[in-house]
Amino acid sequence: MTSTTFTGPIIGLALLMGQAALASDQEPVRQASLGAIHATAEPIVLNRFTEEEANIRIDGRLDEPVWSQVNGVNQMVVIEPDTLEDTVYDTIAKFLYTPKGLYVGVWNQQPSGTMLRRLTKRDMYINRDGNTVMLDTSGESRYGLWMDVNLGGSKADGTFLPEKTFTSQWDGPWRGNSFETEDGFSTEYFLPWSMMAMPETDGTRNMGVLLMRRVANRDETWGWPALPFTAAKYMSAMQQVELKGVSPRQQYAFYPFSTSTYDHIESKIDYRTGMDIFWRPSSNLQLTATLRPDFGTVESDNVVVNLTAFETFFREKRMFFLEGNEIFLTTPRSNPHGDNSSYSTGARKTYSSFSPSPTTLVNTRRIGSPPLTPTIPDGVTVPDVEMFQLSELYGAVKVTGQKGRLRYGLMSAFEEDTRIHGQSDLGEHVLVQTGRDFGILRLSYEDTSQGQRGLGWMTTAVLHDSRDAIVHGVDAHYISPSTRWRADLQLMYSDIQDVVEGDTNGYGGLIDLVYKPRQGTRHTLKFDYLDEDIEINDLGFARRNDVIGLSYAWEKLNTELEKVRAWKNSWQLSQEYNQQGRVVRSGVFWRNDITLNNSWLVRTELDYFPARWDDRNSNGYGDFRIKNRWVAEAGIGTPTSKKLAVSIAAGVMQEHLGDWTSVIKGGFTYKPVDRLTIDLGLLYQRRDGWLLHQAGRTMATYDSINWHPKLSMEYSITARQEVRLTMQWAGIRAREQGLWDIPSGDGSLIGTARDTGTLAGDFGISQLSTQLRYRWEIAPLSDLFIVYTRGSRLVSTGDDDFEDFFKQSLTEPQVNYLVVKLRYRFGT
């Protein structure tokens, strides 16, 4: 978490762009001796060498003789903010390739006292200096990769799809490093062909290239070619480069791993060994498999206390499922980061609080998730820790590839049976739930000769003794040749056969329209229709079914003002109905972000929610009306390039029945040295009239105090070794204020009194997760992990104060284990 963003970790483009450095009037150094070429509409022909001729060691120094034989590109401009002005320092990039891969060398001129060298784990955003290389490996604006090397050697990487759909959910076996010089720093990349999906070709191959540089203290991002993120064209406007003789041979990699887990609570050791296998017989086909994998042992999810009827979405973190997963993203809404083509301001990407959850047919976190709830005999009690344990897998297989304009993907996964331990008067009772089988088929036809036109098909299947869930989807896509217009369509059909609930069939669809009339302006129109019988959450994710929704958003980013650096203004209107014609979600949202010339960020938000119906949080006992509500918030953040960056925001929001809740959130990021980062975030809520379902047709309002602190401390021994401590706690203490009945015919809640002699429904929740992790990257995608995880979730009657509740969570863990995991990559 980066505390200075208000909204959690920075992802998508801001993560991609890397990091920050103080302005200087020093004259740029002479570049004549380096040679320079400029961006051109024609493809740039890259130099080809043998491995012996190149003889490059990836140490960031650029001192090998072969670099002097290659001309450099030196025409960067400022792309964030999107002024397109000339840069104050030179950046010269050189490209060459061999039969094994692409080499990129970047020399970054800059006074030594102005650079920010900050080490972190992979894929973590902190404002610092660095370079990013983006490759359209298809050569046709269909799919690509981005790779980021920061000053000090920390790396980040991910994938992207047209025109600006980014994800950081991919780790590749590429190599990169940086080296600090007397007049700046240099960066070196080796990007093996074996990790890239590419169309098959016999002769000349084209790729798109974009190079970026983060200059941290200036709070600027520079780029070549001149493609600001606010422009309509992006992926399709990258610089084309030409390569000959790139026909990778068969590539393979084996990743055997061994995990030892000591459970302190059960006082037992569990050993697990397995293997990931990657085989690429040609540049346009990849086969992968995993055998007896272990999941979820080396990185914890965020602590979330969700007392609503709507599920929380968690991102995938497992390498097998991330590799090649972009083929299963049927629309931009399938992206787990949401629509990350929104405009950023400075080093801080802004995400609206009203951004929707993803709607996707494939959410691989379902695979290996807790098993279906078994039939529990009378008199048997099963603790939550048993019911929510993860399912183990026998294995999984995946095939991804392309033939011409047709791309395809197939995946299957198979769960082991899960043993669930309960207790009865007769002692321990063991329940066995059989595992599920998962299958996915994806076909996609794409034509990018003029803009983009695409048509796709997806079928998913989840098979179990008690429930079979089959979902079919058709998707269509259009991007105009100018890229000003974009349209995405998704149609869905589900066929559920459930032993208990019977058979159902459901239908749904969504349409997204985006129009960008000029740089910095964006209009978005979204339509949703999901009938009450459609169910895609066995393997996919949707916030809800039974909905007809329409929303419109307008965004404007202005960077041509004198007194402020950037001004982003956005409006959104949203309206959703259920199949009965009742409004179930409605709102008008306004957000205003101003980045000052000194890089301070000022943010304001005002939201209005008209009266509506709630048809979910009663847990099926009827619909009830909710009053109109207001939400207001204002905050400020200091520059992220400083050693200490602070943010704070305060606001108010109305609860469902009209009472007011106050909110304070913020935190700081402290970087005393380049190897150490301390990050503290805090959310405090003083809720009055918090409406929750209690039992049957009874709702209750609560007066509560909610604390949610999050602490992270990371020390990088080197760019490849790190020690990281994270602690997240959610503490709630709620006092019952009143009881409300849901009328049998639906309508407004009716106030009622608790029966004499019954106890009030006061409650407390304390959920704690602590993890201490050591990671050593022995080689690319080869790691040693030593991880200690401790966590608990306690529920009480609300009598405990927060200090006692927190201590109890520390001293009475429900999860307490030590994991040692070794994973090593062998292959070509």
N, C-alpha and C positions, 0 to 999 in steps of 0.2 A: 504494500500500500504506500502511496505517496501522499502524505497528509496534505500537501498544499494544493490538491486538486479538488477537495471537497467530496468527490464522488468515487473514491477508491482508485484502484490501479489504472494507469494509463495504458490503453491497448490500441490495436489497429495501427494507424499511421503514426501516432505519437510514439508508440513503442518502436516501430520500424525506424523512425528517423534518428533515434538514438539520443542526443544530449547537449554544455553551454559556455563564454569568454569575453573579457572586457574589451571595449573598443580601443583602437589605437590609431594614431595618425602616422605611424611609421610607413614609409614608402614601400610598396611591394618590391620584392627582390627581382633581379633580372632573370628572364626565362629563356633567353636566346639559346643557351647551351643545351637546354632540355628538348628543344624542338616542340612545335605546337601545331595542332590542326583544329579546326572548328567544326561545330555540328553542321550536318548537311542533310538535305532531303534524300540524297543517294546513300545506299549502304556503305559503310566504312569497311574496307577489306582488312581484316586482321592478319597479322603475321603468324605463320605456323613454324614451329620448331620441333625437333625431336626432344625427348626427355634429356638426352645427353647434352644437346646444345643449350637447352634452357638451364638445367642444373640449378634450380632455384630452391633455396631453403626458406621456408615460411617463418621468418623471424621479424618481419616488418622493416628491414633495413634498406631494401632496394639497392644493394651493393653488388649484385651479380652483374657480370658484363653484358648479359643479354638485354637488360633493361635499357642500356645506352643505344641499342640497335632498333629501338621502337620509338616512334613519335608519340607525343602525349597530347591529350585533349585539355584545353585550358580556356573554357568559356562559361564558367559558372555565373549564375545570377542569384539574387535573393528571391527565394520562392515562399518563404514563411517568415514574416508577413509577405503577402504576394505583391511586392512592389516591383519585382523584376529589375531592380537596380543592379549595377555592377558591384562586385564584391570588393572589399578593402584589401584582401589578401589573395594571392594566387593559389589555385588548386589544380594540379596537373595529374591526370590519370593516364595510365598506359595499360594496354590490353595485348595479350599474346596467348597462344594456345598450343597444345601438344596433343598427341593421340589420347592422352589420359584425361585432359581437362583444360579449363580456362584459368589463366593467371591474370590477376588484376593488381596493379601497383598504383598507389595514390600518394603523391607528395603534397602536404598541406603546409603552406607557408604561414607562420604566425609567431609573434614575439613569445619567447619562452615563459615570461612571467604572466601570460594571460590564459594559459591553457588549463583545462580542468581534467585531471586524470582520476577517475573513480572506478574502482573495481566492484563488481557485483556478480551474483549468480547469472546463469544464462536466462535470456528473455526478460530481464528486469529493467524497467525504465527508471533512470535517474538522469537529471540534466547534466550532460558532460559532452566533451568533444569526441567526434567519431565520424566514420564513413559508412554509407550504405550503398550496396550494389543491388540493383533489381534487374532480373533477367526474365524477359518473355521467352521462355524456352520453346514455346510452340512456333514462334516466328509469325503468328497470325492473330495475336491479341486474344488468345483463348485461355491461357493459364501460365503461371510463372512463379518464380521464387524470389525472395528478398533475403539478403544476408548483411548483418550489421556488425562491424568491428569498432569498438570504442577505444579511446586512448587508454592504454593499460592492458588491452587484450580481451576484455569481457565481450561476449558475443550475444547476438540475438538473431532469430531467423523465423521465417514463416512463408506462407503462400499467398497468392492473390489471383483474383479472377476479374474479368471485365466489369466496369472500367476501373473501379476503385474498391473492390470487395476484398479486404485484407483479413488475415488471421495469423496469429503467432503460434498456432497449434501444429507446428512441424519442427523437428530437429533433424538436421542433415549432417552427414559425415564429411563436411567441408572443413578446411583449415583456414585460419586467419590470425594475424598478429599485428601489433603496432610497435613503433619505436620512436622515442622522442629524440629530436635532433637539436642542433644549436639554433636553428631558425624555424622550428615548427615540429611536425611529426610526420611519419610516413606509415602507410598501412599496406599490408600484403595479403592477398587472397589466393587460395587454390580451390577451385570449384570443380570436382570430378564429374565427368560426363555420366558416370555410373549412377549418380543420385538424381539425375534429371529425367523427367518424362519428356520425350521429343518425338515428333512425327518421323516416320521412316523416309529417307531420301537417299538417292544414289550419288548425288553430286554436291552442288552448292547448298549450304544450309544458311538460313537467315535467322537472326534472333533480335529481339528488342532489348535495349540497354538504357538504364537510367542510373545516374550516379548522384548521390547526395552527400552533403557534409553538414554536420551540426557544429555550430560555433556558439558555445554555451553562454559565455558571459555577455555576448551581444544578443542572446536570445533569438538567434536567427538560424534558419536552415537554408543552405544554398543547393542549387541543383543544376545539372546538365543532362539533357537539354532543358530549356526553360519551361518547365511544367509545374506551375503552382497547383496545389491540391484543390483550389477553388475553381479551376478551369473545367470546362466540359470534357475536353479530351484529356486522357491520361495514358492508359495502357496502350491505346492505338497510336499515340503520338510519340512513343519512345524512339530513340535513335536506333536505326537498323544497322546491324553489323553483319558481315558476310564471312562465312567460314567454309573451308573446303576439306574434304577427307575426314569429316567427323562421323564415323560409323562405329560406335562403341561395340566391342566384342561382348560376349556373354559375361555378365557380372553376377557375382554371388557374395553373400555375406552371412555368417553364422554368428549368432549372439547367445552363446550359452550363459546361463546365470544360475547362481546358487544363493538361496536366502535362508538364513537361520533367524528364527524369531523366538525370543524368550518371553513368555507370558508371566509377569510377576504375580498376577492374581491367581492363576491356575498352577503356578510353579512348574511349568513344563516347557520343553523346547520343541519347536516344530521346524523340520527341515523340508525345504522344497527346492527342487532343481527343475530347470526347464530350458527352453531354447526358442529364440526367434530366428526365422530363416527368411532371407530376402534373395530372390533370384530374378535377374533381369536378362532373359535370353536375347532381347533386342531392345533398341532405344524406345520402342512404343509398347512394351509389354512388361509387366512386373507381377511376379507371384510371391506372396508372402504367407508365412504360417507361424503360429506360435503354439508351443506345446507346454501344457501345465504351467501357465504363467501365474505369477503372483501380482496382485493389484492392490493399490491403495496403501502401501506400506511405507513409502518414503516421502510423501507430501500430503499434508492435511488439507481438507476443504475448509472454507471459511465457516465460522460459527454463525448459524442462523437459527433464531427462534421464530418459527412461523406458526401462528395460532389461527390462521385463516384457512379457508377451504381451497386455496390456490397453491399449487405446488411451486417449490423453488427450483430454478434451473441451476445445475452445476456443470462446469466445463469438464471436458475430457482431458486427461493428463497422461494416458498410457500410450507408449510409442507405437505399438502395433496398430492401434486403432486410429492414430493420427496420421500415419504414413499413407498417403494417397487418398485421404478422407475427403478432399475437395470434390471428387467426382460425385459424392453423395449430397452436395449442397445444391438443391434444386432451384432455389431462388435466393436473393440477398437476405431474405428473412430467415433462411436456414442457418446463416452465419451465427455462431454462438455469441459473437460480440454485438449482435444487432446490426443496424445499418451504419457501418463505420465510415461512410463517405461524407458524413457531416463535416463542416468546416472547422478547423482547429484555429486557435488563437495563441500565437507564441508557442512556448514549449509545452503548454498545458492543453491537452485535448478536453473539450467540454462535452459532457454527455448529459442529456436532459433527464430529469427525474421522471419524466413521463415516457421514456423510451420503452417500447414494448418488449416482452420476452420473445425469444425466437419461436417461430412456428416451423417445425421441421419433421419430416417423415423418419429421419434417422438421428437418434440421440444415443450414441454408443455407450453412454453411461448406464443404460438399461441392461446391457450385457454384463453379467457379474454383479448386478444389483441384488439387494435382499430378495429372497425367494418369495413366491406367492404365499399368502397366509394359509397355513394348513388348518385342517379341522382340529380344534382343540377340545379334547374330552372334558366333560364336566368334572370339576374338582381339580383340574390341572392349571397351575399358574405358570406363565412363561414370561420372564423378564424382558424388558425392551431390548437389552443388549443382545439377547438371543434372537429376537424377532427381526432385528435390523442388521444382523451380520451379513457380510457380503458372501455371495455364492462363488465357489471356486469353479474354474473352467478346466475341462479336459484339453481344450485347444480351440483354435480358430484358423481359418484360411481365407485368403483374399486374393483376387485377381483383378488388376486394373490395366487398361491399355487403350489403344486407339487404332483405327484403320481408316485412313483418310480423314474425313470430317466426322466420323462416328467414334465416340468414346464410350467405354463400357466399364462396368465394375460389378464384381460378384463377391459376396462375403458370407461365410457361415461360421457360427460359433456354437459350442456345445458345453452346457453347464453340467457339473457333477451334482449328485444328490446332496442335500444339506441336512445335517443332523441338528435338531433344535432341542435343547435341554430345558425341561420344565420340572416343576415340583408338585407333588400331591401328598396326601396323608400317608400314602404307601411308600413315599420316597421319591427318587429321581424318576422322571418319565421322559423318554426320548421319542421325539416325533421326527419322522423322515419325510422331507418334501423333495419330490423328484425335480431334477433340473429341467430347464427349458432349452429348446433348440431355436436358433435364430438364423434367418436367411434374408439376404438382400440381393436384388437384381436391379441394375441401373444401365439404361441406354440413353445416349444424348447425341443428337446431331447438331452441329454448329457450323454456320457459314459466316465468316468474318471478312468476306471480300469487299463488302460495302456496309460499314457499321457492323451490326451483328444480328443474325436471325438464328434461332435455336428452337429445337423441339426435343423433349425428353420424356422418358417413361421410367417409373420406379415401382417396384413391388417389394414389400417387406412381409416377412412371416415370423410369427412367434408361436411355437408349437409346444403344448403341454398336455398332460393327461386330463386336466380339468378345463383347459381353455386354449382355443386356437384363435389367433388374431391375424388376419390377412388384410393388408392395406395396399391399394393401387393408387398411383398418382401420375398425372400427365402435366407437364410444364412446358410453357412456351415463352420465348424471350425475343425482344426487339430493341436494338439500339440504332438510332438514326446515324447516317454517315457523318453528320456533324457532332454526334454524341450529345446534342442538346436534349433529345428525347430518349427516354428509356421506358419500356413496359415489360412487366413480368407477370405471368399468369400461372397459377397452380390449381389443378382440379384433383380432388381426393375422393376415394371410395373405400369404406371399411366393411369387412365381413367378419363378424365375431361369432364364434360358436362356444358358448359357455355352458358347462354342465349344470350349474346352479341357476344362473340368470337367464338362460335360454339364448336363442340366436337373434342377432340384430344386424341390420345393414344401414349404413349411414353415408351421407354425401356432404361435400364441402368444397370451397374454393376461395381463392384470394387473388386480387389484382392490385398491382402497384404501378403507378405512373409517376415519373420524375421528369421535370422540365427545368433546364438551366439556361435561361435566356442570355445571361452574360456572366462574366467572371464574378464570383462572390454572391450570386443570387440563385436560389433554389426553391422550387415548388414541388411538393410531394402530395399525391392523392392516393389513399389506400382504401380498399374495399374488402370486407371479409364476409363469408357466408359459411357457417358450420351448423348443420342441423342437429337436433337433440340426440340422434342415434350414432353419429360418427364418433369413433374412438381410434385415435392414432397413438395414444400414450403407452401402448405396450412396448413399442420400440422407438416411437417419435416423441415429440413434445408439442403441446398446445396449451395455452393458458386455460382455455375452457372450450366447450362445445356449446350448442344451442345459442348461437349469436349471429346477428346481422349488424355489421359495423361499417362506419365510414369515417375517415379522418383526413384532414388537410393540414399541411404544415408549410410555413414560409420562413426562409432563413436568408439573412443578408449579412455579409461580412464586408466591412469597409476599412481599408488600410490606407486611405488617401487623406487622412485628417492630420492636422498639424499638432494639435494638443494631446492627442491620444495615439497610441501605436496601432490599435485595432479595436473595432467596435462591432460586436456581433449581436444582432437582434433576431429573435425568433418567436413565432406565434404558432400555436397548434389548436385546432378545434377537433373534437372527437365525439362521436355519438354511436352507442351500441344498443341494440334491442335484442331481446330473446324471441323465440318463435311465437310467444303469446302477444307480442307487440309492446311489451313493457321495456322502458328504458332501464338498462342494467349498468351502463357506464356512460358518463357524459362529462365533458369538461372543456374549458377554455384556458390555455396555458400561455404565459408570456415569460420569456427569459431574456435578460439583458446582460451581456458580458463585455466589460471594457478593460482592455489591457493598456495601462498607461505607458508613457515613454520610458519610465524607469523600470518597466516590467512588472509592476504591481498589477494584480488582477482584482477588479471590483465586480461582484456578481449580485444581481437581484432577480427574484422570481416572484410572480404573482399568478395564482391559479384559482379558478372558480369552477365548482362542481354543482351543477343544478340538481334539484331533487330527482331521485331515481328509486328503483326497486333493487333490493338485494335478494337474489334467488339462489345463493350458494351457501352462505355462512350459517344458515339454519340447519345444515346437514340433512336436508330433505324434508323438513317439517313445515314448509310453506314459505311464501314470499312476504317480505315486509318493506315498507317505504322508509326511505332515508331522506333527511332534510337537505336543502342546499347548503354548501359548505365553501369556505375560503381557506387558502393556504398562502402564506407570504414568507419570504426569506431574503436575507441580505448577508453578504459575506465579503471578505477581503483576504487576499493572499500575497505574501511577499515574494520576491524573485527566487526562483528555484536554483539559481546558480550560486547563491551564497552558501556558506557553511551551515548556517541556520536559516531554514525557510519555515515560515509559520502561516497557518491559515485558521480562520475562525468564521463561523456563520451562525446566525441566530434567526429564529423564525417562530411562527405560530401556525397552528392548523386547527380547524374545527373537526370535532368528532362527528360520528354519524347522527347523533341526536342533538347536535348544536353546541355542546360544551367545547371549551378551548383548551388546547394542549400547547405547551411551550417546548421548543427544541433548541438545543445548542450542540453544535458539532464543529470539529476542527482537529488540530494537532500540529505536530512539527516534524520536520526531517532535519537531523543534525549529522553533518559529515565532518568531524574534526580532522580526519586524515583521509587520504584517498582509499584506504583499505577498510575503513569502518563506516557503517551507516546505521544510524539509530532512528527508527521511525515510530512515532506514537500517534495514534488516531483515537478519537473519542466521540461517542454519540450519547447525549443525555436527553431524556424525554420526561417531562412532568405531565402525565396524561390525566385528564379529567373527563369522565364519561366514556371511557374506552369500552366499546360494545363487543361482547364475545358471546358465543353460544355456550350455554351451561348444560342443559339436558332437555331432551324431549322438545316441547314447544316453548321452552323458557330461555330467554336471553338475559344477560346481566350486564350492567355497566360497572366499571371499576375506576377507582382513583389509584393510579400507579406511578411508580418511579422506575424508569428503565435506564440501566447503564450498559454501555457496550464499548469498553476500551479494547484496543488492539495494539500490541507492542511487537516490534520486530527489530532485532539486532543482528547485523551480518558483518562478519570479519573475513576478508579475503586474504588468505595466506599468500597465494599467487592468483593469477587469472584463472587457474585450473583447480584451485583448492579453496574451499570455503567452509566456514563454520557459521551456522545460522540458528538463532533462537527466535521462535515465534510464540506468542501467548495471546489468546483471544478469550474474552470472557463476556458472557451476556447474563446480566443479573436483573431480575424483575421481582418487584414486591407490589402486589395488587390487593387493594381492599374493596370489597363489594360495596357498591353504592345503592343499587336498586335492582329490582327484578322486573322483567317485561315479558308479557305473553304474546306469542304470535297468534293472531286471530285465525280461527279455522277457515274463514273465507278469504284469507290474506288481507293486507291493509296495514295501517299504522300500528306500531307496537302499543300494547295496553299495559299501563303500569299496574303492578300487583305487589303483594307483600309476602314475605317469607312466612311459612307456617310456624306457628309457635312451637318452640322447643327444638327446631332444627338449626344447625350451625350455618353461619354465613359462609359463602363460597370464596373466602379469601385464599389467595395462593401465592406461592413464590417459585421462581425458576432460576436455577443457577447452572449455566452450561459453560464448561471450561475446556479449552484445548491447548495443550502445551507441547511443543516439539523442539528438540535439540538435534540438529543434523550436521554431520560432517560429510562433505562430498569431495572426492578426488577424481577429476577427469584424467584417467590414465592415458587415454588416447581418444580420438574422435568417437563419440558415442560408446565409450568404454569407461565405466565408473565403478568406484567403490563407495558405498554408502554405509554409514553407521548412524542409526537414527533411534532416538529415544522419544517415545510418544506417551503422553499421559492425558487422560481426559475423563470427564464425568458430566452427567446430566441429572441434577437433583431437583425434585419437586417437593414443596412443603405446603403447609397451610398458611404461609405468609407471616409467621411469627418471628422468624429469624431476621436479624438486621443484616445489612450487606456485608459487614466485616466477618461475621460468623459464617454467613453463607459462602463467602469466598474461601475462607479457611477450610470449611467442610469439603468444598469441591477439590481443594488441593490434597487434603488428607484422606479422602474416601474416593479414590478413582474407580471408575468402572472399566476404563481402558488403561493398561499399564504394561507396555512391552518395549523390548529392545530388539532392533533388527540390524543384522549385518548382511548386506547384499553386494555381491560382486558380479559384474556384467562386463564381458569383454567381446569386442568385435574381431572376428577373423574373416578374411575374404579378400577379394580383388578390388 
